[in-house]
């Protein structure tokens, strides 16, 4: 759920980030909605998603998407170099290819690191609210059974999984973009 959710978040956020950057009206209309999605606690939204979508995997993935989407979507913002290459005759597509996307990659990777950590939390919340299996479901069962040792074990597993997801992004960053220092983000 976490991996599928973060991959879908990445795709949707990049597409929407580019649309918001290209069209100021889209940014003005959608950006406030993105901010609002971050103000409502996921523990409140998850039961609503389950009511409308059922107890399958879809509401859990959507929970992850809602938690991971925002940090990735806001990474396309620098205009100065775009104006420079446009003044030399570059098309809008060339400006994106040559300037905008490469300049956004460090912010995109930072957003991915944050989202990678949120993805595990989103999956656990989704399972906690409406699942018959998974770590969130197990955590709820052991919490209700006052098995504190197992609750702490679940928390430790969540921490380890979150660190692993964040580490995967760091490994990708190290090999794909070796000029970026991993400790800078």
Secondary structure, 3 states (H helix, E strand, C coil): CHHHHHHHHHHHHHHHHHHHHHCHHHHHHHHHHHHHHHHCCHHHHHHHHHHHHCCCCHHHHHHHHHHHHHHHHCCCCCCHHHHHHHHCCCCHHHHHHHHHHHHHHHHHHHHHHHHHHHHHHHHHHHHHHHCCCCHHHHHHHHHHCCCHHHHHHHHHHHHHHHHHHHHHHHHHHHHHCCCCCHHHC
